[in-house]
Amino acid sequence: MGLKSLQHKKWFKIISNKYVLILLIFIIWMLWFDGNSWLIHNELNGDIDKLKGNQEHFETKIREDQAQIKKLEDSAGLERFAREEYLMKQPDEEIYIIEYEDSIQTNDKE
């Protein structure tokens, strides 16, 4: 099976056509080697999807924060937030910590 017998086959005639060869080289170049290749586009599309997910997450956080800001606009809400989050108190107040028996950690060595 030499070169002469290959030249008479139909698939060899199609592949050896100069336009088909140029087209194949162009497709291979555009898919893998070019700066705007399919691989890079695929990777960038994945990054876009991740960023859209982050955008949705941050938009919900912004809505939650805006609701929290609305609650803190009046002085009662601001005072309640300061007491709960930062354990603040009025200067003339005393704070008592009440511990229940089931919340106290004991060392039972008996």
Backbone as a printed PyTorch tensor [residue, N CA C, xyz], in Angstrom:
tensor([[[  0.8610,  -1.1720,   0.0000],
         [  0.0000,   0.0000,   0.0000],
         [  0.9020,   1.2280,   0.0000]],

        [[  1.1110,   1.7740,  -1.1350],
         [  2.0070,   2.9130,  -1.2610],
         [  1.2520,   4.2180,  -1.4000]],

        [[  1.9800,   5.2290,  -1.7380],
         [  1.4220,   6.5680,  -1.8800],
         [  0.4420,   6.6390,  -3.0460]],

        [[  0.6920,   5.8830,  -4.0950],
         [ -0.1910,   5.8740,  -5.2640],
         [ -1.5790,   5.3350,  -4.9150]],

        [[ -1.6040,   4.2910,  -4.1010],
         [ -2.9010,   3.7210,  -3.7400],
         [ -3.6610,   4.6490,  -2.7810]],

        [[ -2.9260,   5.3930,  -1.9360],
         [ -3.5830,   6.3550,  -1.0420],
         [ -4.1720,   7.5190,  -1.8190]],

        [[ -3.5170,   7.9470,  -2.8820],
         [ -3.9900,   9.0860,  -3.6520],
         [ -5.2990,   8.7970,  -4.3660]],

        [[ -5.6380,   7.5740,  -4.5560],
         [ -6.8790,   7.2220,  -5.2410],
         [ -8.0470,   7.0490,  -4.2710]],

        [[ -7.7850,   7.0780,  -2.9980],
         [ -8.8760,   6.9360,  -2.0130],
         [ -9.5950,   8.2780,  -1.8770]],

        [[-10.9120,   8.2120,  -1.6410],
         [-11.7360,   9.4190,  -1.6120],
         [-11.4040,  10.2990,  -0.4060]],

        [[-11.2350,   9.7200,   0.7650],
         [-10.9570,  10.5130,   1.9710],
         [ -9.6110,  11.2100,   1.8710]],

        [[ -8.6410,  10.5920,   1.2270],
         [ -7.3210,  11.2130,   1.0530],
         [ -7.4100,  12.4040,   0.1040]],

        [[ -8.2320,  12.2890,  -0.9390],
         [ -8.4120,  13.3960,  -1.8680],
         [ -9.0550,  14.5970,  -1.1530]],

        [[-10.0050,  14.3050,  -0.2870],
         [-10.6840,  15.3870,   0.4360],
         [ -9.7220,  16.0590,   1.4140]],

        [[ -8.9800,  15.2690,   2.1790],
         [ -8.0700,  15.8170,   3.1770],
         [ -6.8930,  16.5430,   2.5290]],

        [[ -6.4430,  16.0840,   1.3840],
         [ -5.2800,  16.7040,   0.7470],
         [ -5.6440,  17.9540,  -0.0500]],

        [[ -6.9160,  18.2860,  -0.1310],
         [ -7.3300,  19.5180,  -0.7970],
         [ -6.7660,  20.7040,  -0.0150]],

        [[ -6.1870,  21.6890,  -0.7120],
         [ -5.5130,  22.7940,  -0.0220],
         [ -6.4920,  23.6450,   0.7790]],

        [[ -7.7210,  23.7770,   0.3210],
         [ -8.7100,  24.5600,   1.0630],
         [ -9.1320,  23.8500,   2.3490]],

        [[ -9.2600,  22.5580,   2.2810],
         [ -9.5980,  21.7810,   3.4800],
         [ -8.4490,  21.8380,   4.4770]],

        [[ -7.2170,  21.7360,   3.9940],
         [ -6.0540,  21.8160,   4.8900],
         [ -5.9830,  23.1830,   5.5750]],

        [[ -6.1980,  24.2340,   4.7980],
         [ -6.1740,  25.5820,   5.3810],
         [ -7.3000,  25.7460,   6.3940]],

        [[ -8.4770,  25.2360,   6.0720],
         [ -9.6000,  25.3110,   6.9970],
         [ -9.3130,  24.5380,   8.2840]],

        [[ -8.7430,  23.3460,   8.1890],
         [ -8.4090,  22.5570,   9.3800],
         [ -7.3640,  23.2680,  10.2440]],

        [[ -6.3450,  23.8270,   9.5940],
         [ -5.3220,  24.5540,  10.3490],
         [ -5.9420,  25.7650,  11.0410]],

        [[ -6.8230,  26.4800,  10.3450],
         [ -7.4930,  27.6420,  10.9190],
         [ -8.3490,  27.2470,  12.1240]],

        [[ -9.1070,  26.1670,  11.9990],
         [ -9.9720,  25.7110,  13.1040],
         [ -9.1310,  25.2970,  14.3070]],

        [[ -8.0730,  24.5570,  14.0680],
         [ -7.1960,  24.1470,  15.1710],
         [ -6.5730,  25.3580,  15.8430]],

        [[ -6.1340,  26.3070,  15.0300],
         [ -5.5230,  27.5260,  15.5860],
         [ -6.5330,  28.3050,  16.4350]],

        [[ -7.7380,  28.4600,  15.9290],
         [ -8.7480,  29.2420,  16.6540],
         [ -9.2380,  28.5300,  17.9110]],

        [[ -9.2450,  27.2270,  17.9160],
         [ -9.7300,  26.4990,  19.0910],
         [ -8.7140,  26.4760,  20.2280]],

        [[ -7.4190,  26.3770,  19.9130],
         [ -6.4480,  26.1690,  20.9800],
         [ -5.3590,  27.2270,  21.1040]],

        [[ -4.8740,  27.7750,  20.0280],
         [ -3.6610,  28.5760,  20.1010],
         [ -3.8780,  30.0870,  20.0780]],

        [[ -4.9680,  30.5710,  19.6010],
         [ -5.1930,  32.0000,  19.4550],
         [ -5.4550,  32.6550,  20.8110]],

        [[ -5.2310,  33.9540,  20.8790],
         [ -5.4870,  34.6860,  22.1250],
         [ -6.9660,  34.7280,  22.4700]],

        [[ -7.8120,  34.6020,  21.4870],
         [ -9.2610,  34.5580,  21.6980],
         [ -9.7970,  33.1570,  21.4650]],

        [[ -9.0730,  32.1650,  21.9040],
         [ -9.4260,  30.7740,  21.6120],
         [-10.6720,  30.3360,  22.3650]],

        [[-11.1920,  29.2080,  21.9380],
         [-12.3830,  28.6490,  22.5560],
         [-12.1200,  28.3040,  24.0240]],

        [[-10.9440,  27.8250,  24.3350],
         [-10.6110,  27.4670,  25.7140],
         [-10.6480,  28.6890,  26.6250]],

        [[-10.0990,  29.7990,  26.1480],
         [-10.1120,  31.0200,  26.9550],
         [-11.5360,  31.5300,  27.1210]],

        [[-12.3210,  31.4900,  26.0560],
         [-13.7200,  31.9100,  26.1540],
         [-14.4880,  31.0390,  27.1310]],

        [[-14.2330,  29.7660,  27.1160],
         [-14.9030,  28.8460,  28.0330],
         [-14.5380,  29.1710,  29.4810]],

        [[-13.2780,  29.4430,  29.7270],
         [-12.8260,  29.7940,  31.0760],
         [-13.4310,  31.1260,  31.5210]],

        [[-13.4730,  32.0920,  30.6240],
         [-14.0520,  33.3920,  30.9660],
         [-15.5510,  33.2940,  31.2180]],

        [[-16.2470,  32.4410,  30.4860],
         [-17.6760,  32.2410,  30.7430],
         [-17.9050,  31.6400,  32.1250]],

        [[-17.0190,  30.7390,  32.5430],
         [-17.1200,  30.1910,  33.8990],
         [-16.9020,  31.2630,  34.9490]],

        [[-15.9460,  32.1600,  34.7110],
         [-15.7090,  33.2640,  35.6360],
         [-16.9190,  34.1960,  35.7030]],

        [[-17.5530,  34.4420,  34.5700],
         [-18.7440,  35.2950,  34.5420],
         [-19.8540,  34.6710,  35.3710]],

        [[-20.0430,  33.3640,  35.2600],
         [-21.0780,  32.6840,  36.0480],
         [-20.8060,  32.8060,  37.5430]],

        [[-19.5350,  32.6600,  37.9380],
         [-19.1860,  32.8000,  39.3560],
         [-19.4530,  34.2170,  39.8460]],

        [[-19.1090,  35.1960,  39.0250],
         [-19.3160,  36.5910,  39.4240],
         [-20.7990,  36.9410,  39.5000]],

        [[-21.6200,  36.3430,  38.6550],
         [-23.0630,  36.5760,  38.7440],
         [-23.6140,  36.0000,  40.0430]],

        [[-23.0950,  34.8390,  40.4540],
         [-23.5000,  34.2620,  41.7410],
         [-23.0910,  35.1580,  42.8920]],

        [[-21.8730,  35.7140,  42.8180],
         [-21.4230,  36.6480,  43.8530],
         [-22.2820,  37.9010,  43.8600]],

        [[-22.6730,  38.3750,  42.6920],
         [-23.4860,  39.5750,  42.6020],
         [-24.8330,  39.3620,  43.2960]],

        [[-25.4530,  38.2210,  43.0700],
         [-26.7270,  37.9200,  43.7190],
         [-26.5560,  37.8650,  45.2380]],

        [[-25.4750,  37.2590,  45.6890],
         [-25.2150,  37.1740,  47.1240],
         [-25.0630,  38.5640,  47.7360]],

        [[-24.2910,  39.4220,  47.0840],
         [-24.0550,  40.7510,  47.6260],
         [-25.2950,  41.6330,  47.5330]],

        [[-26.1280,  41.4190,  46.5330],
         [-27.3780,  42.1790,  46.4540],
         [-28.2990,  41.8170,  47.6130]],

        [[-28.3600,  40.5460,  47.9960],
         [-29.1830,  40.1730,  49.1510],
         [-28.5920,  40.7550,  50.4370]],

        [[-27.2570,  40.7630,  50.5460],
         [-26.6300,  41.3630,  51.7300],
         [-26.9250,  42.8660,  51.7890]],

        [[-26.9270,  43.5380,  50.6580],
         [-27.2400,  44.9730,  50.6330],
         [-28.6690,  45.2060,  51.0920]],

        [[-29.6040,  44.3720,  50.6300],
         [-31.0030,  44.5280,  51.0690],
         [-31.1280,  44.3070,  52.5760]],

        [[-30.4090,  43.2920,  53.1020],
         [-30.4510,  43.0480,  54.5490],
         [-29.8740,  44.2300,  55.3170]],

        [[-28.7740,  44.7750,  54.8400],
         [-28.1490,  45.9130,  55.5150],
         [-29.0340,  47.1580,  55.4540]],

        [[-29.7160,  47.3660,  54.3180],
         [-30.6180,  48.5100,  54.2230],
         [-31.7780,  48.3730,  55.1970]],

        [[-32.2800,  47.1500,  55.3760],
         [-33.3440,  46.9300,  56.3530],
         [-32.8290,  47.1870,  57.7630]],

        [[-31.6020,  46.7700,  58.0520],
         [-30.9970,  47.0110,  59.3660],
         [-30.8100,  48.5130,  59.6040]],

        [[-30.4120,  49.2460,  58.5860],
         [-30.2310,  50.6980,  58.7230],
         [-31.5600,  51.3750,  59.0120]],

        [[-32.6410,  50.9170,  58.3540],
         [-33.9660,  51.4870,  58.6290],
         [-34.3630,  51.2590,  60.0860]],

        [[-34.0380,  50.0770,  60.6140],
         [-34.3640,  49.7940,  62.0110],
         [-33.5710,  50.6780,  62.9580]],

        [[-32.3490,  51.0420,  62.5760],
         [-31.4890,  51.8200,  63.4620],
         [-31.7190,  53.3210,  63.3530]],

        [[-32.6520,  53.7610,  62.5090],
         [-32.8920,  55.1920,  62.3640],
         [-33.5180,  55.8030,  63.6140]],

        [[-34.3540,  55.0780,  64.3180],
         [-34.9170,  55.6320,  65.5560],
         [-34.0170,  55.2910,  66.7430]],

        [[-34.1090,  56.0540,  67.7920],
         [-33.1860,  55.8960,  68.9240],
         [-33.4330,  54.5960,  69.6870]],

        [[-34.6710,  54.1290,  69.7390],
         [-34.9610,  52.8870,  70.4590],
         [-34.3050,  51.6970,  69.7560]],

        [[-34.3740,  51.6670,  68.4530],
         [-33.7500,  50.5750,  67.7080],
         [-32.2330,  50.6190,  67.8130]],

        [[-31.6700,  51.8270,  67.8040],
         [-30.2220,  51.9780,  67.9350],
         [-29.7560,  51.5370,  69.3230]],

        [[-30.5210,  51.9020,  70.3480],
         [-30.1590,  51.5150,  71.7120],
         [-30.2460,  49.9960,  71.8830]],

        [[-31.2840,  49.3880,  71.3330],
         [-31.4340,  47.9300,  71.4330],
         [-30.2790,  47.2240,  70.7160]],

        [[-29.8920,  47.7150,  69.5460],
         [-28.7780,  47.1270,  68.8040],
         [-27.4790,  47.2380,  69.6040]],

        [[-27.2260,  48.3970,  70.2110],
         [-26.0010,  48.5920,  70.9900],
         [-25.9790,  47.6760,  72.2030]],

        [[-27.1030,  47.4890,  72.8420],
         [-27.1550,  46.6020,  74.0190],
         [-26.9250,  45.1400,  73.6270]],

        [[-27.5430,  44.7070,  72.5290],
         [-27.4360,  43.2990,  72.1410],
         [-26.0840,  42.9580,  71.5120]],

        [[-25.5950,  43.7990,  70.6470],
         [-24.3860,  43.4740,  69.8950],
         [-23.0940,  43.8640,  70.6210]],

        [[-23.1120,  45.0040,  71.2900],
         [-21.8790,  45.5110,  71.8940],
         [-21.9170,  45.5140,  73.4240]],

        [[-22.9780,  44.9620,  73.9940],
         [-23.1410,  44.8230,  75.4400],
         [-22.9580,  46.1680,  76.1580]],

        [[-23.5240,  47.2260,  75.5940],
         [-23.4420,  48.5520,  76.1990],
         [-24.5610,  48.7260,  77.2010]],

        [[-24.3680,  49.6920,  78.0970],
         [-25.3820,  49.9730,  79.1130],
         [-25.3880,  51.4630,  79.4070]],

        [[-26.4490,  51.9060,  80.0680],
         [-26.5400,  53.2990,  80.5100],
         [-25.6070,  53.4920,  81.7040]],

        [[-25.1050,  54.7120,  81.9320],
         [-24.1660,  54.9260,  83.0550],
         [-24.7620,  54.6120,  84.4320]],

        [[-26.0610,  54.7830,  84.5990],
         [-26.6670,  54.5620,  85.9110],
         [-27.2800,  53.1720,  86.0570]],

        [[-27.0280,  52.2750,  85.1310],
         [-27.5980,  50.9380,  85.1820],
         [-26.5900,  49.9380,  85.7420]],

        [[-27.1470,  48.9000,  86.3270],
         [-26.3330,  47.7680,  86.7640],
         [-26.8130,  46.5310,  86.0110]],

        [[-25.8690,  45.7050,  85.6340],
         [-26.2100,  44.5050,  84.8770],
         [-25.9330,  43.2950,  85.7490]],

        [[-26.9160,  42.4080,  85.8130],
         [-26.7790,  41.1790,  86.5740],
         [-26.7840,  40.0120,  85.5890]],

        [[-25.8310,  39.1340,  85.7620],
         [-25.7620,  37.9420,  84.9240],
         [-26.3540,  36.7900,  85.7110]],

        [[-27.3760,  36.2100,  85.1510],
         [-28.0690,  35.1120,  85.8140],
         [-27.6910,  33.8240,  85.1100]],

        [[-27.1350,  32.8920,  85.8760],
         [-26.7600,  31.6040,  85.3190],
         [-27.6540,  30.5310,  85.9180]],

        [[-28.0980,  29.6610,  85.0890],
         [-28.9320,  28.5510,  85.5410],
         [-28.0460,  27.3430,  85.8130]],

        [[-28.5610,  26.4230,  86.5890],
         [-27.7650,  25.2600,  86.9640],
         [-27.3310,  24.4340,  85.7540]],

        [[-28.1780,  24.3260,  84.7690],
         [-27.8020,  23.5160,  83.6190],
         [-26.8210,  24.2420,  82.6920]],

        [[-26.6110,  25.5340,  82.8940],
         [-25.6460,  26.2540,  82.0430],
         [-24.2720,  26.4010,  82.7140]],

        [[-24.1690,  26.0430,  83.9760],
         [-22.8910,  26.1500,  84.7020],
         [-22.0850,  24.8850,  84.4490]],

        [[-20.8180,  25.0510,  84.1060],
         [-19.9490,  23.9100,  83.8940],
         [-19.3030,  23.5570,  85.2160]],

        [[-19.4540,  22.3290,  85.6230],
         [-18.8760,  21.8790,  86.8970],
         [-17.8890,  20.7540,  86.6210]],

        [[-16.9460,  20.6300,  87.5130],
         [-15.9650,  19.5530,  87.4300],
         [-16.3760,  18.4710,  88.4360]],

        [[-17.0750,  17.4900,  87.9760],
         [-17.5040,  16.3800,  88.8380],
         [-16.4130,  15.3260,  88.8720]],

        [[-15.6630,  15.2860,  89.9770],
         [-14.5980,  14.2850,  90.1140],
         [-15.0280,  13.1880,  91.0780]],

        [[-16.2380,  13.1880,  91.4480],
         [-16.7260,  12.1970,  92.4280],
         [-17.0200,  10.8810,  91.7940]]])
